[in-house]
Amino acid sequence: MTGDEIVTLSRKHTISEWAAQGAVDPIPVARAEGVYFWTPEGKRFIDFNSQLMCVNIGHGDPRVVHAIQRQAEALCYVTPGWMTTEPRARLGAKLAEIAPGDINVFFFTNGGAEANENAIKIARAYTGRPKILSRYRSYHGATAAAMAATGEPRSWSQPPMPGFVHVLDPYHGVQRGWDTTEEALRHLEEVIQLEGPQTIAGFILESVTETNGILVPPDGYMQGVRALCDKYGILMIADEVMSGF
């Protein structure tokens, strides 16, 4: 198919994420290799964004291609609830080797939003508390609970979901700028106290806010959040700790 044919059919029969559908004008991609991708007509692009920050190893790496081929030939799928495989066993063990501290148990999901959904469920089940804190300048996914935790305008189209409380970010925009670490932590602790720490299961936050501006927290902020969570028995849920940036 030509690039125009791909775009026309895609716009007619598929929905693009986070876009006004009438304004969508996607780039048709026919193939990719290394840091480049090409349209069907042969126009080459440098993939500076690593697609959605997740093809860091490059496109078409022979090691990845061959591993996919070998696994597809041997076994494509087993039900994850009561069966397991050698790749799953090996990956869990490898992660246990390289993860910090005593982190040695892992739950594999299909994507970031699903990971956050499960983290929220686990936090509530473990603590017996209903509330989840998150920041306004945050994005946590497009599924129901992940969207409710999201604090930026992409969540505005959805009705509020019970149990989610948003707090201010240390950054307040170009005109106001940044709070100090002490100011940001004071505000967070006040919200915790006003909401009732005995009702808060977890605080989900990005270590570095990505889609809302690449906001690196001030020195000591993350350590202060950790200390407050420990003080009040609140679980700290890290979103996108394996950042693409």
C-alpha positions as CSV (number, residue, x, y, z in Angstrom):
1,M,0.0,0.0,0.0
2,T,1.1,3.6,-0.5
3,G,1.5,5.9,2.4
4,D,-1.7,7.8,1.4
5,E,-3.7,4.6,1.3
6,I,-2.5,3.6,4.7
7,V,-3.4,7.0,6.2
8,T,-6.8,7.1,4.5
9,L,-7.8,3.6,5.7
10,S,-6.4,4.2,9.2
11,R,-8.3,7.5,9.6
12,K,-11.5,5.9,8.3
13,H,-11.5,2.8,10.4
14,T,-9.3,3.3,13.5
15,I,-9.0,5.7,16.4
16,S,-5.8,7.5,17.3
17,E,-4.9,8.1,20.9
18,W,-5.1,11.6,22.6
19,A,-6.0,13.5,19.5
20,A,-9.0,15.3,17.9
21,Q,-9.7,12.6,15.3
22,G,-10.5,15.1,12.5
23,A,-7.0,16.6,12.9
24,V,-5.1,13.4,12.9
25,D,-2.6,13.1,10.1
26,P,-0.3,10.2,11.0
27,I,3.0,9.4,9.4
28,P,2.8,6.0,7.6
29,V,5.6,3.8,8.6
30,A,6.7,0.8,6.4
31,R,9.8,-0.3,8.1
32,A,12.5,0.7,10.6
33,E,16.1,-0.2,11.4
34,G,18.4,1.2,14.0
35,V,17.5,4.9,14.7
36,Y,15.6,5.3,11.4
37,F,12.2,4.6,10.1
38,W,10.9,4.9,6.5
39,T,7.6,5.7,4.8
40,P,6.3,3.3,2.0
41,E,7.7,5.9,-0.5
42,G,11.2,5.7,1.1
43,K,11.3,9.0,3.1
44,R,13.6,8.4,6.0
45,F,13.2,9.9,9.5
46,I,15.5,9.8,12.5
47,D,13.5,8.4,15.5
48,F,14.7,10.9,18.1
49,N,11.8,10.0,20.4
50,S,12.5,6.2,20.3
51,Q,8.8,5.9,19.4
52,L,7.0,6.2,22.8
53,M,10.4,6.3,24.6
54,C,10.5,2.5,24.5
55,V,12.7,1.4,21.5
56,N,15.9,2.5,23.1
57,I,17.8,-0.5,21.8
58,G,16.9,0.5,18.3
59,H,14.6,-0.9,15.6
60,G,15.1,-4.3,14.2
61,D,18.0,-5.4,16.5
62,P,18.8,-8.9,15.3
63,R,19.1,-10.2,18.8
64,V,15.5,-9.1,19.6
65,V,14.2,-10.4,16.2
66,H,15.8,-13.8,16.7
67,A,14.6,-14.1,20.3
68,I,11.0,-13.4,19.2
69,Q,11.3,-15.9,16.3
70,R,12.6,-18.6,18.6
71,Q,10.0,-18.1,21.2
72,A,7.1,-18.0,18.7
73,E,8.3,-21.3,17.3
74,A,8.5,-22.9,20.7
75,L,5.5,-21.4,22.5
76,C,3.4,-18.2,22.0
77,Y,1.1,-18.2,25.0
78,V,0.2,-19.9,28.3
79,T,-2.4,-18.8,30.8
80,P,-0.5,-16.7,33.4
81,G,-2.6,-17.7,36.4
82,W,-1.6,-21.3,36.9
83,M,1.1,-22.0,34.3
84,T,4.6,-20.6,33.8
85,T,7.5,-20.8,31.4
86,E,11.3,-20.7,31.3
87,P,11.5,-17.1,30.1
88,R,9.2,-15.9,32.9
89,A,11.3,-17.8,35.5
90,R,14.6,-16.5,34.1
91,L,13.3,-12.9,33.8
92,G,12.1,-12.9,37.4
93,A,15.4,-14.2,38.7
94,K,17.4,-11.7,36.6
95,L,15.3,-8.8,37.9
96,A,15.9,-10.0,41.4
97,E,19.6,-9.9,40.8
98,I,19.7,-6.3,39.6
99,A,16.9,-4.7,41.6
100,P,18.0,-2.6,44.6
101,G,17.6,-3.7,48.2
102,D,15.4,-6.6,49.0
103,I,13.1,-6.2,45.9
104,N,12.9,-9.8,44.6
105,V,9.3,-10.4,43.6
106,F,7.7,-9.1,40.4
107,F,4.3,-8.9,38.7
108,F,4.4,-8.8,34.9
109,T,1.7,-6.8,33.1
110,N,1.0,-5.8,29.5
111,G,1.7,-2.0,29.9
112,G,2.1,1.0,32.2
113,A,-1.6,1.7,32.8
114,E,-2.3,-1.9,33.7
115,A,0.7,-1.9,36.1
116,N,-0.7,1.2,37.8
117,E,-4.2,-0.3,38.1
118,N,-2.7,-3.3,39.8
119,A,-0.5,-1.2,42.1
120,I,-3.5,0.7,43.2
121,K,-5.5,-2.5,43.9
122,I,-2.6,-4.0,45.8
123,A,-2.1,-0.8,47.9
124,R,-5.7,-0.8,48.9
125,A,-5.9,-4.5,49.6
126,Y,-2.7,-4.4,51.7
127,T,-3.5,-1.3,53.8
128,G,-7.3,-1.7,53.9
129,R,-7.5,2.0,53.1
130,P,-9.5,3.5,50.1
131,K,-7.7,6.7,49.1
132,I,-4.9,7.3,46.5
133,L,-2.9,10.5,46.4
134,S,-1.5,11.8,43.1
135,R,-0.2,15.1,41.7
136,Y,-2.0,17.5,39.4
137,R,0.8,17.6,36.9
138,S,0.8,13.9,36.3
139,Y,-0.2,11.2,33.8
140,H,-0.7,7.6,34.9
141,G,-2.6,6.0,32.0
142,A,-5.9,5.8,30.2
143,T,-7.6,3.0,32.0
144,A,-10.2,3.8,34.6
145,A,-8.3,4.1,37.9
146,A,-5.1,5.2,36.2
147,M,-7.1,8.0,34.5
148,A,-8.7,9.0,37.8
149,A,-5.2,9.3,39.3
150,T,-4.0,11.4,36.4
151,G,-4.1,15.1,37.3
152,E,-3.7,16.8,34.0
153,P,-6.4,17.8,31.4
154,R,-6.6,14.4,29.7
155,S,-8.6,13.3,32.8
156,W,-11.2,16.1,32.5
157,S,-13.5,14.2,30.2
158,Q,-14.1,11.5,32.8
159,P,-16.4,11.8,35.9
160,P,-14.5,11.8,39.3
161,M,-13.9,8.4,40.7
162,P,-14.2,8.0,44.5
163,G,-11.0,7.6,46.5
164,F,-8.6,9.8,44.4
165,V,-7.1,13.0,45.9
166,H,-4.8,15.3,43.9
167,V,-2.1,17.4,45.5
168,L,0.0,20.3,44.1
169,D,3.2,19.6,42.3
170,P,6.4,21.5,43.4
171,Y,6.2,23.2,40.0
172,H,3.4,25.7,39.4
173,G,4.0,27.0,35.9
174,V,6.2,29.5,34.1
175,Q,4.9,32.6,36.0
176,R,5.0,31.2,39.6
177,G,7.8,28.7,39.1
178,W,9.0,26.2,41.8
179,D,8.3,25.7,45.4
180,T,11.2,24.9,47.6
181,T,11.4,21.3,48.8
182,E,10.3,22.4,52.3
183,E,7.2,24.3,50.9
184,A,6.2,21.3,48.7
185,L,6.5,18.8,51.5
186,R,4.7,21.1,53.9
187,H,1.7,21.2,51.5
188,L,1.8,17.5,51.0
189,E,1.8,16.8,54.7
190,E,-1.1,19.2,55.3
191,V,-3.2,17.4,52.6
192,I,-2.4,14.1,54.3
193,Q,-3.5,15.4,57.7
194,L,-6.7,17.0,56.3
195,E,-7.6,13.8,54.3
196,G,-6.8,11.6,57.3
197,P,-3.7,9.4,56.9
198,Q,-5.6,6.4,58.2
199,T,-7.7,6.6,55.0
200,I,-4.8,6.9,52.5
201,A,-3.4,3.7,50.9
202,G,-0.8,5.1,48.6
203,F,0.8,8.1,46.8
204,I,1.5,7.4,43.1
205,L,4.0,9.7,41.5
206,E,6.4,9.9,38.6
207,S,10.1,10.3,39.7
208,V,10.5,12.7,36.8
209,T,7.3,14.1,35.4
210,E,7.5,13.4,31.6
211,T,4.5,14.2,29.4
212,N,3.8,17.4,31.4
213,G,7.2,19.0,30.9
214,I,10.1,16.9,32.0
215,L,9.9,18.2,35.5
216,V,12.8,17.1,37.7
217,P,11.9,17.5,41.4
218,P,14.0,19.8,43.6
219,D,16.8,18.2,45.6
220,G,15.5,16.2,48.6
221,Y,11.8,16.2,47.4
222,M,11.6,12.4,46.7
223,Q,13.4,11.6,49.9
224,G,11.0,13.9,51.8
225,V,8.0,12.2,50.2
226,R,9.4,8.8,51.2
227,A,9.8,10.0,54.8
228,L,6.2,11.3,54.9
229,C,4.9,8.1,53.5
230,D,6.8,6.1,56.1
231,K,5.6,8.4,58.9
232,Y,1.9,7.9,58.0
233,G,2.1,4.3,56.8
234,I,1.3,5.3,53.2
235,L,2.7,3.2,50.4
236,M,4.8,5.1,47.8
237,I,3.9,3.9,44.3
238,A,6.6,4.9,41.7
239,D,5.3,5.3,38.2
240,E,7.7,5.1,35.3
241,V,10.8,4.7,37.3
242,M,12.4,3.2,34.2
243,S,12.1,6.4,32.3
244,G,12.8,6.7,28.6
245,F,14.5,10.0,29.0
